[in-house]
Amino acid sequence: MAFYHWKLFHYSLPFKEPLILLGREVREREGLILRLHNENERNSINKNFGEGEIAPLSGMHPESLLEAENQILDYLSGNFNPDTNSTTLFKSVNFGLDMALRSMFQTSIDSEINNSKQILNASDKSKMFDYKSSKSELSTQIIPVNGLAVGSGTALKKECEEIRKNGFKTAKLKVGQLNIFQDIERVRLARQVLGNEITLSLDANRAWDWDEALEFAEVMQDYDIEYCEEPLIDSNKLEQLHQQTGMPLALDETLWHAPIPNTDFPAANISLSGIKVLILKPGILGGWDKTKMWIEYAQKNGIHCILSSCFESGMGLNWIAFMAKNLLTEQFTAGLDTSKWFEQDLIEPRFSLQNGNYVFPESWPLSKDAFLKKIADGTCEIGDLEYV
């Protein structure tokens, strides 16, 4: 067990313009930042701390931001015990708490990694990081990013031109918000602007019934689509859709509520026939360990993995990029192109996207107090990470 002083903050980041996410207009991204200061007698409270982002998104997470806030406050106050409580931590809460604990020693001036043994299971070397000593390696590690396009008509043409201009090698187009004939035209336009040298994938967010998905998939045979994420409302028919049309598919939403796989017990009711990629959102799956389980499951079945975001702030995006670098043996295009929709970000230093690749900042990014509104603070005792 280790003792911490904690602070919980609220943030709100406006989008440059309203976005339609899962059929809902969103004008800003709200979330919580948990800051944990280690109170180990060997360390200064001011130099050794970690931060984590808790940011449930309506339509993706079952919990609201208020529910997540209440739960993490209960947890930090000692009023939430998963051993006796009938519920577990929300996935968004687990993601942020996990991030804060694991990033603890990234901010330390001395990088006192040995002290982390009191927090982490020392036998699990993957949980013990030193960002500073690995920064040179991170700088040379290429993490390619999907250029994301969501518009129609002139707006889509401009988005695709920017994707080409900025050196992206892959692009993802959101479909399913309009009728299938409009989406077919959008795919045609995107492919025309992107050319054949840029890989194009689609994300339908379970938008279509069987007849719509079948008609769309049959037309897509002419457009060299890398894969289509979750085209069907009924994911049980994905295998049949692939068999009839040959369209490569990817799973995303199907994984959100599926049993977490492990080496002894595979994920139940998940058909992998025709599945080329698993899209893994750590903010929905619940953090490092659960994401790692899905990666190991996918690798065992010969399926690629892509780590992706839920429109987190730069703090969450940097953590997901760090997870991708450490957990994936083969890098595929990550879903980290969402930061371009924010007017500003709450971390310093900021990461950058250069020539279609994620570039890690020179030092571990920290939140800026100017963007934060403190909710509460206190002290708490937290055991090994396996506890969360």
C-alpha positions as CSV (number, residue, x, y, z in Angstrom):
1,M,0.0,0.0,0.0
2,A,1.1,3.6,-0.7
3,F,-0.2,6.9,0.5
4,Y,-1.1,9.7,-1.9
5,H,-2.3,13.3,-1.8
6,W,-4.8,13.7,-4.6
7,K,-6.4,16.5,-6.5
8,L,-9.4,16.2,-8.8
9,F,-10.0,18.8,-11.5
10,H,-12.7,19.4,-14.2
11,Y,-11.8,20.6,-17.7
12,S,-13.7,21.8,-20.7
13,L,-12.2,22.1,-24.1
14,P,-14.3,23.6,-26.9
15,F,-14.2,22.2,-30.4
16,K,-13.3,24.5,-33.3
17,E,-16.8,23.8,-34.6
18,P,-19.6,21.5,-33.5
19,L,-19.1,17.8,-34.2
20,I,-21.6,15.1,-34.8
21,L,-20.6,12.1,-32.7
22,L,-22.8,9.0,-32.8
23,G,-25.7,11.1,-34.0
24,R,-25.3,13.8,-31.3
25,E,-24.0,17.3,-31.7
26,V,-21.1,18.0,-29.4
27,R,-19.6,21.5,-28.9
28,E,-17.0,20.8,-26.2
29,R,-15.2,17.9,-24.6
30,E,-15.5,17.7,-20.8
31,G,-13.6,15.5,-18.5
32,L,-11.7,15.1,-15.2
33,I,-8.0,15.2,-14.5
34,L,-6.8,13.2,-11.4
35,R,-3.4,14.3,-10.0
36,L,-1.7,11.9,-7.6
37,H,1.2,13.1,-5.5
38,N,3.2,10.3,-3.9
39,E,3.8,10.9,-0.2
40,N,6.7,8.4,0.2
41,E,9.1,9.9,2.7
42,R,12.0,9.6,0.1
43,N,10.3,11.8,-2.4
44,S,9.2,15.4,-2.5
45,I,5.4,15.8,-2.9
46,N,6.0,18.5,-5.5
47,K,8.3,16.6,-7.9
48,N,6.8,13.1,-8.0
49,F,3.2,12.9,-9.2
50,G,1.1,11.3,-11.9
51,E,-1.9,12.5,-13.8
52,G,-4.8,10.6,-15.4
53,E,-7.8,11.5,-17.5
54,I,-11.3,10.4,-16.8
55,A,-13.5,11.4,-19.7
56,P,-16.6,9.3,-20.4
57,L,-18.3,10.2,-23.7
58,S,-22.0,10.0,-24.2
59,G,-22.9,7.2,-26.6
60,M,-19.7,5.3,-25.9
61,H,-19.6,5.0,-22.1
62,P,-22.6,3.9,-20.1
63,E,-21.6,6.2,-17.3
64,S,-22.0,10.0,-17.3
65,L,-19.3,12.4,-16.3
66,L,-21.2,13.2,-13.1
67,E,-21.4,9.5,-12.3
68,A,-17.7,9.0,-13.0
69,E,-16.9,12.0,-10.8
70,N,-18.9,10.7,-7.9
71,Q,-17.3,7.2,-8.2
72,I,-13.7,8.4,-8.2
73,L,-14.5,10.7,-5.3
74,D,-15.9,7.7,-3.4
75,Y,-12.9,5.7,-4.3
76,L,-10.4,8.3,-3.2
77,S,-12.3,8.9,0.0
78,G,-12.2,5.2,0.9
79,N,-16.0,4.7,0.4
80,F,-15.7,2.4,-2.6
81,N,-14.4,-1.1,-2.1
82,P,-14.6,-3.4,-5.1
83,D,-14.3,-6.4,-2.9
84,T,-17.7,-5.7,-1.2
85,N,-19.3,-3.3,-3.6
86,S,-21.8,-4.9,-6.1
87,T,-20.3,-2.8,-8.9
88,T,-16.8,-2.4,-10.2
89,L,-15.1,0.8,-11.2
90,F,-16.4,2.4,-14.4
91,K,-14.1,1.8,-17.3
92,S,-13.4,5.5,-17.8
93,V,-12.5,5.8,-14.1
94,N,-10.3,2.8,-14.2
95,F,-8.5,4.2,-17.2
96,G,-7.8,7.5,-15.5
97,L,-6.7,6.0,-12.2
98,D,-4.5,3.5,-14.0
99,M,-2.9,6.2,-16.0
100,A,-2.2,8.4,-13.0
101,L,-0.6,5.5,-11.1
102,R,1.5,4.3,-14.0
103,S,2.7,7.8,-15.1
104,M,3.8,8.5,-11.5
105,F,7.5,8.4,-12.1
106,Q,7.5,10.0,-15.5
107,T,7.3,13.4,-13.9
108,S,10.0,12.7,-11.3
109,I,13.2,14.8,-11.7
110,D,15.3,11.8,-10.6
111,S,13.2,9.1,-12.2
112,E,13.4,7.0,-9.1
113,I,12.1,3.9,-10.7
114,N,13.2,1.6,-7.9
115,N,10.6,3.3,-5.6
116,S,7.8,2.2,-7.9
117,K,8.1,-1.3,-6.4
118,Q,5.8,-0.2,-3.6
119,I,3.1,0.7,-6.1
120,L,3.6,-1.8,-8.9
121,N,4.2,-5.5,-9.0
122,A,7.9,-5.5,-9.6
123,S,7.8,-8.8,-11.5
124,D,5.8,-7.1,-14.2
125,K,8.5,-5.1,-16.0
126,S,6.1,-3.7,-18.5
127,K,4.6,-1.6,-15.8
128,M,7.9,0.2,-14.9
129,F,8.8,3.0,-17.3
130,D,11.4,5.8,-17.6
131,Y,10.2,8.2,-20.2
132,K,13.4,10.3,-20.1
133,S,15.8,7.4,-20.7
134,S,13.6,6.0,-23.5
135,K,12.9,9.4,-25.1
136,S,15.6,8.9,-27.8
137,E,14.0,5.5,-28.6
138,L,10.6,7.0,-28.7
139,S,11.8,9.8,-31.1
140,T,12.8,7.2,-33.6
141,Q,9.8,5.0,-33.1
142,I,7.3,5.7,-35.8
143,I,3.7,5.6,-34.7
144,P,1.7,6.1,-37.9
145,V,-1.7,7.8,-37.5
146,N,-5.0,7.6,-39.4
147,G,-6.0,10.8,-41.0
148,L,-9.7,11.2,-40.0
149,A,-12.3,12.6,-42.3
150,V,-16.0,13.3,-41.3
151,G,-17.4,15.8,-43.8
152,S,-19.3,15.8,-47.0
153,G,-19.0,17.5,-50.3
154,T,-16.6,20.5,-50.3
155,A,-15.7,19.9,-46.7
156,L,-14.8,16.3,-47.3
157,K,-12.7,17.3,-50.3
158,K,-10.8,19.8,-48.2
159,E,-10.2,17.2,-45.4
160,C,-8.9,14.7,-47.8
161,E,-6.6,17.3,-49.4
162,E,-5.2,18.1,-46.0
163,I,-4.6,14.4,-45.3
164,R,-2.6,14.2,-48.5
165,K,-0.8,17.4,-47.8
166,N,0.2,16.4,-44.2
167,G,1.7,13.1,-45.3
168,F,-0.7,10.6,-44.0
169,K,-0.4,7.1,-45.5
170,T,-3.8,6.0,-44.3
171,A,-7.2,7.7,-43.9
172,K,-10.4,6.8,-42.1
173,L,-13.8,8.1,-43.3
174,K,-16.8,8.1,-40.9
175,V,-19.9,6.8,-42.7
176,G,-23.4,5.9,-41.5
177,Q,-24.8,9.3,-40.6
178,L,-26.3,9.8,-44.0
179,N,-28.1,7.4,-46.4
180,I,-26.0,4.8,-48.1
181,F,-26.2,6.4,-51.5
182,Q,-24.7,9.6,-50.0
183,D,-22.0,7.6,-48.2
184,I,-21.2,5.8,-51.4
185,E,-20.7,9.2,-53.1
186,R,-18.5,10.3,-50.1
187,V,-16.3,7.2,-50.5
188,R,-16.0,7.8,-54.2
189,L,-14.9,11.4,-53.6
190,A,-12.5,10.5,-50.8
191,R,-10.9,7.8,-53.0
192,Q,-10.6,10.3,-55.9
193,V,-8.9,12.9,-53.8
194,L,-6.7,10.5,-51.8
195,G,-5.6,8.5,-54.8
196,N,-4.7,4.9,-54.7
197,E,-1.5,5.3,-52.7
198,I,-3.3,6.3,-49.5
199,T,-5.1,3.4,-47.7
200,L,-8.7,4.1,-47.0
201,S,-10.8,2.5,-44.2
202,L,-14.4,3.2,-43.1
203,D,-16.1,3.4,-39.8
204,A,-19.9,2.9,-39.8
205,N,-20.5,2.7,-36.0
206,R,-23.2,0.0,-36.4
207,A,-25.3,2.3,-38.6
208,W,-27.0,-0.2,-41.0
209,D,-29.5,-3.0,-41.1
210,W,-28.7,-6.1,-43.2
211,D,-30.0,-4.8,-46.6
212,E,-28.3,-1.5,-46.3
213,A,-24.9,-3.0,-45.2
214,L,-25.1,-5.6,-48.0
215,E,-25.8,-3.0,-50.7
216,F,-23.0,-0.8,-49.4
217,A,-20.5,-3.6,-49.1
218,E,-21.1,-4.8,-52.6
219,V,-20.4,-1.4,-54.1
220,M,-17.3,-1.0,-52.0
221,Q,-15.6,-3.8,-54.0
222,D,-14.7,-1.1,-56.5
223,Y,-13.0,1.2,-54.0
224,D,-10.2,-0.9,-52.5
225,I,-11.3,-0.5,-48.9
226,E,-8.8,-1.7,-46.3
227,Y,-11.6,-2.6,-43.8
228,C,-14.9,-1.3,-42.6
229,E,-15.6,-1.0,-38.8
230,E,-18.9,-2.3,-37.5
231,P,-21.2,-1.8,-40.5
232,L,-24.1,-3.7,-38.9
233,I,-26.5,-3.0,-36.1
234,D,-26.5,-6.7,-35.5
235,S,-22.9,-7.8,-35.1
236,N,-23.9,-11.4,-35.2
237,K,-24.3,-11.1,-39.0
238,L,-20.8,-9.8,-39.6
239,E,-19.5,-13.2,-40.6
240,Q,-22.3,-13.6,-43.1
241,L,-21.7,-10.2,-44.6
242,H,-18.0,-11.0,-45.1
243,Q,-18.8,-14.3,-46.7
244,Q,-21.2,-12.8,-49.2
245,T,-19.2,-9.7,-50.1
246,G,-15.6,-10.3,-49.2
247,M,-15.4,-7.0,-47.4
248,P,-12.6,-7.0,-44.7
249,L,-14.1,-6.0,-41.4
250,A,-13.0,-4.6,-38.0
251,L,-14.5,-4.8,-34.6
252,D,-14.9,-1.9,-32.2
253,E,-18.2,-1.5,-30.4
254,T,-18.6,-5.3,-30.3
255,L,-15.6,-5.4,-27.9
256,W,-16.9,-2.8,-25.5
257,H,-19.2,-5.2,-23.6
258,A,-17.6,-8.5,-24.5
259,P,-15.9,-10.6,-21.8
260,I,-12.3,-9.8,-21.5
261,P,-10.3,-12.6,-23.0
262,N,-7.3,-14.3,-21.4
263,T,-5.0,-17.1,-22.4
264,D,-7.2,-19.7,-20.9
265,F,-10.6,-18.4,-21.8
266,P,-11.3,-16.8,-25.2
267,A,-13.8,-14.0,-25.7
268,A,-17.3,-15.6,-25.8
269,N,-19.6,-15.0,-28.7
270,I,-17.0,-13.2,-30.8
271,S,-16.7,-14.6,-34.4
272,L,-13.4,-13.6,-35.9
273,S,-14.2,-14.9,-39.4
274,G,-13.6,-12.0,-41.8
275,I,-12.2,-9.8,-39.1
276,K,-8.9,-8.1,-40.1
277,V,-8.5,-5.6,-37.3
278,L,-9.5,-5.0,-33.7
279,I,-10.0,-1.3,-32.9
280,L,-9.0,-1.0,-29.2
281,K,-10.1,2.0,-27.2
282,P,-8.3,1.9,-23.8
283,G,-10.6,4.6,-22.5
284,I,-13.5,2.2,-23.0
285,L,-11.8,-1.1,-22.3
286,G,-10.6,0.2,-19.0
287,G,-6.8,0.8,-19.2
288,W,-3.5,-0.9,-19.7
289,D,-4.1,-4.5,-18.6
290,K,-7.4,-5.0,-20.3
291,T,-6.1,-3.5,-23.5
292,K,-3.0,-5.8,-23.3
293,M,-5.3,-8.9,-22.9
294,W,-7.1,-8.0,-26.2
295,I,-3.8,-7.4,-28.0
296,E,-2.5,-10.9,-26.9
297,Y,-5.8,-12.4,-27.9
298,A,-5.7,-10.8,-31.4
299,Q,-2.0,-11.8,-31.9
300,K,-2.9,-15.4,-31.0
301,N,-5.5,-15.3,-33.7
302,G,-3.4,-13.5,-36.4
303,I,-5.4,-10.3,-36.2
304,H,-4.0,-6.7,-36.3
305,C,-4.7,-4.2,-33.5
306,I,-5.1,-0.5,-33.7
307,L,-5.2,1.6,-30.6
308,S,-7.7,4.5,-30.8
309,S,-9.1,7.4,-28.8
310,C,-12.5,8.6,-27.6
311,F,-11.7,12.3,-28.3
312,E,-9.7,12.5,-25.1
313,S,-7.5,15.6,-24.5
314,G,-3.8,15.5,-25.4
315,M,-3.1,13.9,-22.1
316,G,-5.2,10.8,-22.9
317,L,-3.9,10.8,-26.5
318,N,-0.3,10.8,-25.4
319,W,-0.9,8.0,-23.0
320,I,-2.6,5.9,-25.7
321,A,0.4,6.6,-28.0
322,F,2.7,5.5,-25.2
323,M,0.6,2.3,-24.7
324,A,0.8,1.6,-28.5
325,K,4.6,2.0,-28.4
326,N,5.0,-0.4,-25.4
327,L,2.3,-3.0,-26.0
328,L,2.3,-3.5,-29.8
329,T,5.0,-5.5,-31.4
330,E,4.0,-4.2,-34.8
331,Q,2.8,-0.7,-35.3
332,F,-0.4,0.0,-37.3
333,T,-2.0,3.4,-37.8
334,A,-3.4,4.6,-34.5
335,G,-6.6,6.6,-34.1
336,L,-5.0,9.8,-32.7
337,D,-6.0,12.4,-35.3
338,T,-8.8,13.8,-33.1
339,S,-6.8,16.6,-31.5
340,K,-7.1,18.8,-34.7
341,W,-10.7,19.5,-33.7
342,F,-9.8,21.2,-30.4
343,E,-9.1,25.0,-30.3
344,Q,-6.5,24.4,-27.7
345,D,-5.2,21.6,-25.4
346,L,-4.6,21.4,-21.7
347,I,-1.1,19.8,-21.7
348,E,2.4,21.2,-22.0
349,P,4.5,20.3,-23.9
350,R,2.1,19.2,-26.6
351,F,2.8,16.4,-29.0
352,S,2.7,16.9,-32.7
353,L,1.7,15.1,-35.9
354,Q,4.4,15.2,-38.5
355,N,4.2,13.6,-41.9
356,G,1.3,11.4,-40.8
357,N,3.2,10.2,-37.6
358,Y,2.7,10.8,-33.9
359,V,5.7,12.6,-32.4
360,F,6.2,12.4,-28.7
361,P,6.9,15.6,-26.8
362,E,10.4,16.2,-25.4
363,S,9.3,15.7,-21.8
364,W,6.4,14.0,-20.1
365,P,3.4,16.3,-20.7
366,L,1.6,17.8,-17.7
367,S,-1.8,19.6,-17.5
368,K,-1.9,23.3,-17.3
369,D,-3.7,24.8,-14.3
370,A,-5.2,27.5,-16.4
371,F,-7.5,24.9,-18.0
372,L,-8.4,23.2,-14.8
373,K,-11.1,23.9,-12.1
374,K,-10.4,22.1,-8.9
375,I,-13.2,19.9,-7.5
376,A,-11.7,18.5,-4.4
377,D,-8.5,17.2,-2.8
378,G,-7.4,14.9,0.0
379,T,-5.3,11.9,0.9
380,C,-5.8,8.2,0.2
381,E,-4.1,4.8,0.3
382,I,-3.9,2.7,-2.8
383,G,-2.5,-0.8,-3.1
384,D,-1.0,-2.6,-6.1
385,L,-2.3,-1.8,-9.5
386,E,-3.9,-5.2,-9.8
387,Y,-6.4,-3.8,-7.3
388,V,-7.9,-1.6,-9.9
